[in-house]
Amino acid sequence: MISARLLVTLWRFRAWVMAGSVTLLAGWLRFANLGTPRTLVFDEVHYVPGAYSLLRYGYEADWTGDKQVFADGDYSGLTTD
């Protein structure tokens, strides 16, 4: 016969294993291929150039170029006029 104390210990261990498994799965789903975006999508099209100009100039400059060009690394469309 298994004692009640052993059952509680096994139950707690099972809960930690399940929580750890869900955490690992969620982390893998979140961080898989995170470093290789193909293009700017949804709100990134508007907010990324604005954030870049805030870091570069200290204020939000005007963006006159194509947003996809910005995603490719060409920042020449950013104007301070």
N, CA and C of each residue as an Amber inpcrd file, in Angstrom:
protein
   243
   0.8270000  -1.1710000   0.0000000   0.0000000   0.0000000   0.0000000
   0.8830000   1.2490000   0.0000000   0.5160000   2.2410000  -0.7980000
   1.2710000   3.4730000  -0.9070000   0.7550000   4.4510000   0.1410000
   1.7010000   5.0750000   0.8370000   1.2980000   6.0010000   1.8860000
   0.7740000   7.3040000   1.2690000   0.0140000   8.0260000   2.0570000
  -0.5760000   9.2900000   1.6080000   0.5120000  10.3260000   1.3280000
   1.5540000  10.3040000   2.1050000   2.6510000  11.2590000   1.9160000
   3.3500000  11.0370000   0.5760000   3.5350000   9.7760000   0.1980000
   4.1520000   9.4570000  -1.0810000   3.2410000   9.8690000  -2.2360000
   1.9360000   9.6890000  -2.0930000   0.9930000  10.1070000  -3.1300000
   1.0220000  11.6190000  -3.3440000   1.1040000  12.3760000  -2.2520000
   1.1700000  13.8270000  -2.3480000   2.4680000  14.2440000  -3.0410000
   3.5630000  13.6030000  -2.7020000   4.8520000  13.9130000  -3.3230000
   4.8160000  13.6040000  -4.8180000   4.2540000  12.4600000  -5.1810000
   4.1480000  12.1030000  -6.5950000   3.2330000  13.0620000  -7.3400000
   2.1580000  13.4880000  -6.7200000   1.2250000  14.4270000  -7.3510000
   1.9050000  15.7760000  -7.6040000   2.6720000  16.2480000  -6.6130000
   3.3850000  17.5130000  -6.7850000   4.4470000  17.4000000  -7.8750000
   5.1590000  16.2870000  -7.9200000   6.1610000  16.0690000  -8.9540000
   5.5010000  16.0470000 -10.3320000   4.3640000  15.3910000 -10.4410000
   3.6230000  15.3250000 -11.7000000   3.1870000  16.7220000 -12.1390000
   2.7520000  17.5320000 -11.2070000   2.3310000  18.9000000 -11.5260000
   3.5170000  19.7250000 -12.0270000   4.6860000  19.5900000 -11.4130000
   5.8780000  20.3180000 -11.8580000   6.3220000  19.8630000 -13.2440000
   6.2450000  18.5800000 -13.4950000   6.6210000  18.0600000 -14.8200000
   5.6660000  18.5790000 -15.8790000   4.3780000  18.5970000 -15.5990000
   3.4020000  19.1030000 -16.5680000   3.6080000  20.6010000 -16.8110000
   3.8160000  21.3770000 -15.7660000   4.0340000  22.8150000 -15.9180000
   5.3240000  23.0890000 -16.6940000   6.3490000  22.3420000 -16.3990000
   7.6060000  22.5030000 -17.1280000   7.4710000  22.1300000 -18.5930000
   6.7230000  21.0820000 -18.8780000   6.5080000  20.6680000 -20.2680000
   5.7530000  21.7290000 -21.0560000   4.7200000  22.2880000 -20.4640000
   3.9500000  23.3470000 -21.1380000   4.8260000  24.5760000 -21.3580000
   5.6520000  24.9200000 -20.3840000   6.5460000  26.0620000 -20.5180000
   7.5570000  25.8490000 -21.6370000   8.1500000  24.6610000 -21.7140000
   9.1040000  24.3660000 -22.7830000   8.4420000  24.3920000 -24.1520000
   7.2540000  23.8350000 -24.2570000   6.5330000  23.8500000 -25.5300000
   6.1980000  25.2850000 -25.9400000   5.7200000  26.0830000 -25.0130000
   5.3740000  27.4740000 -25.3150000   6.6190000  28.2660000 -25.7160000
   7.7320000  28.0500000 -25.0330000   8.9750000  28.7330000 -25.3890000
   9.4590000  28.3360000 -26.7650000   9.3850000  27.0710000 -27.0890000
   9.8060000  26.6060000 -28.4090000   8.9240000  27.2000000 -29.4990000
   7.6160000  27.2090000 -29.2830000   6.7120000  27.7880000 -30.2770000
   6.9360000  29.2890000 -30.4420000   7.2840000  29.9690000 -29.3570000
   7.4680000  31.4180000 -29.4070000   8.7840000  31.8040000 -30.0670000
   9.8570000  31.0970000 -29.7570000  11.1810000  31.5180000 -30.1890000
  11.6990000  30.8070000 -31.4290000  10.9810000  29.8470000 -31.9700000
  11.4150000  29.1580000 -33.1820000  11.3850000  30.1350000 -34.3570000
  12.4930000  30.2840000 -35.0330000  12.6470000  31.1550000 -36.2050000
  12.3440000  32.6180000 -35.9150000  12.5350000  33.0600000 -34.7000000
  12.2610000  34.4500000 -34.3500000  13.2770000  35.4000000 -34.9730000
  14.4770000  34.9390000 -35.2100000  15.5210000  35.7970000 -35.7510000
  15.5260000  35.9300000 -37.2590000  14.5980000  35.3020000 -37.9400000
  14.6090000  35.3550000 -39.4020000  13.2640000  35.8090000 -39.9460000
  12.8900000  37.0610000 -39.7040000  11.6300000  37.5280000 -40.2890000
  11.8030000  37.7420000 -41.7920000  10.7760000  37.4530000 -42.5550000
  10.8450000  37.6030000 -44.0060000  10.4450000  38.9960000 -44.4690000
   9.5190000  39.6140000 -43.7650000   9.0290000  40.9290000 -44.1560000
   8.3580000  41.5870000 -42.9520000   8.1420000  42.8730000 -43.0530000
   7.3920000  43.5750000 -42.0150000   5.9060000  43.2610000 -42.1960000
   5.2240000  42.9870000 -41.1210000   3.8090000  42.6520000 -41.1930000
   3.0150000  43.5110000 -40.2200000   1.7620000  43.7180000 -40.5420000
   0.7600000  44.3830000 -39.7260000   1.2720000  45.7040000 -39.1700000
   1.3620000  45.8570000 -37.8560000   1.7270000  47.1440000 -37.2650000
   3.2240000  47.4310000 -37.3550000   4.0460000  46.4140000 -37.6520000
   5.4730000  46.6410000 -37.8030000   5.7560000  47.6220000 -38.9430000
   4.8960000  47.6380000 -39.9390000   5.0820000  48.5260000 -41.0840000
   5.0770000  49.9810000 -40.6370000   4.2970000  50.3060000 -39.6330000
   4.1790000  51.6900000 -39.1740000   5.0810000  52.0070000 -37.9930000
   5.2000000  51.1040000 -37.0550000   5.8740000  51.4110000 -35.8060000
   7.3830000  51.2120000 -35.8410000   7.8920000  50.3150000 -36.6490000
   9.3320000  50.0610000 -36.6830000  10.1020000  51.2690000 -37.2290000
   9.7090000  51.8580000 -38.3620000  10.4350000  53.0650000 -38.7970000
  10.3360000  54.2140000 -37.7860000   9.1980000  54.3550000 -37.1380000
   9.0560000  55.3880000 -36.1130000   9.9680000  55.1430000 -34.9270000
  10.0580000  53.9100000 -34.4840000  10.9390000  53.5760000 -33.3680000
  12.4020000  53.7680000 -33.7530000  12.7460000  53.4040000 -34.9830000
  14.1230000  53.6080000 -35.4510000  14.4770000  55.0960000 -35.4540000
  13.5600000  55.9360000 -35.9290000  13.8500000  57.3680000 -35.9540000
  13.9320000  57.9490000 -34.5430000  13.1460000  57.4250000 -33.6100000
  13.2530000  57.8740000 -32.2170000  14.6160000  57.5280000 -31.6320000
  15.1120000  56.3400000 -31.9400000  16.4330000  55.9520000 -31.4490000
  17.5400000  56.7630000 -32.1230000  17.3820000  57.0250000 -33.4010000
  18.4200000  57.7070000 -34.1860000  18.4540000  59.2140000 -33.9250000
  17.2890000  59.8850000 -33.9360000  17.2250000  61.3420000 -33.8690000
  16.6490000  61.8850000 -32.5590000  15.9590000  61.0620000 -31.8240000
  15.3390000  61.5290000 -30.5900000  13.9140000  61.9960000 -30.7760000
  13.4340000  62.0060000 -32.0010000  12.0500000  62.3530000 -32.3030000
  11.6240000  61.5350000 -33.5160000  10.3190000  61.4980000 -33.7720000
   9.8280000  60.6870000 -34.8790000   9.9130000  61.4760000 -36.1820000
  10.8570000  61.0880000 -37.0200000  11.0720000  61.7540000 -38.3020000
  10.0810000  61.2100000 -39.3350000  10.0300000  61.8840000 -40.4780000
   9.1270000  61.4620000 -41.5520000   9.7620000  60.3620000 -42.3840000
   8.9460000  59.4260000 -42.8090000   9.3930000  58.3310000 -43.6540000
   8.7710000  58.5170000 -45.0280000   9.6040000  58.7380000 -46.0390000
   9.0940000  58.9990000 -47.3790000   9.2280000  57.8070000 -48.3060000
   9.9560000  56.7930000 -47.9200000  10.2050000  55.6550000 -48.8010000
   9.2080000  54.5300000 -48.6180000   9.4470000  53.4700000 -49.3520000
   8.6390000  52.2610000 -49.2640000   8.9910000  51.5210000 -47.9710000
   7.9980000  51.0060000 -47.2990000   8.2310000  50.3330000 -46.0180000
   9.0520000  49.0500000 -46.1890000   8.8940000  48.3680000 -47.3150000
   9.6430000  47.1400000 -47.5270000  11.1310000  47.4360000 -47.7240000
  11.4390000  48.5920000 -48.3060000  12.8390000  48.9870000 -48.4670000
  13.4780000  49.1410000 -47.0900000  12.7390000  49.7010000 -46.1430000
  13.2280000  49.8320000 -44.7700000  13.5270000  48.4600000 -44.1810000
  12.6580000  47.4850000 -44.4340000  12.8500000  46.1380000 -43.9140000
  14.0930000  45.4870000 -44.4990000  14.4690000  45.8900000 -45.7120000
  15.6610000  45.3330000 -46.3530000  16.9460000  46.0050000 -45.8770000
  16.8300000  47.0600000 -45.0640000  18.0040000  47.7100000 -44.4930000
  18.3770000  49.0410000 -45.1090000  17.5680000  49.5750000 -46.0050000
  17.8370000  50.8790000 -46.6190000  17.0720000  51.9490000 -45.8480000
  17.8000000  52.7730000 -45.0890000  17.1790000  53.7690000 -44.2320000
  17.2110000  55.1580000 -44.8620000  17.4460000  55.2530000 -46.1600000
  17.5920000  56.5440000 -46.8140000  16.2620000  57.2930000 -46.9570000
  15.1340000  56.6270000 -46.8110000  13.8370000  57.2910000 -46.9270000
  13.4270000  58.0480000 -45.6900000  14.2420000  58.0080000 -44.6540000
  13.9520000  58.6890000 -43.3970000  14.4540000  60.1360000 -43.4940000
  13.5380000  61.0960000 -43.4260000  13.9170000  62.5010000 -43.5590000
  13.6720000  63.2500000 -42.2530000  14.4160000  64.3110000 -42.0610000
  14.2780000  65.1310000 -40.8590000  13.6050000  66.4580000 -41.1520000
  13.0330000  66.6050000 -42.3280000  12.3610000  67.8590000 -42.7060000
  11.0320000  67.9950000 -42.0090000
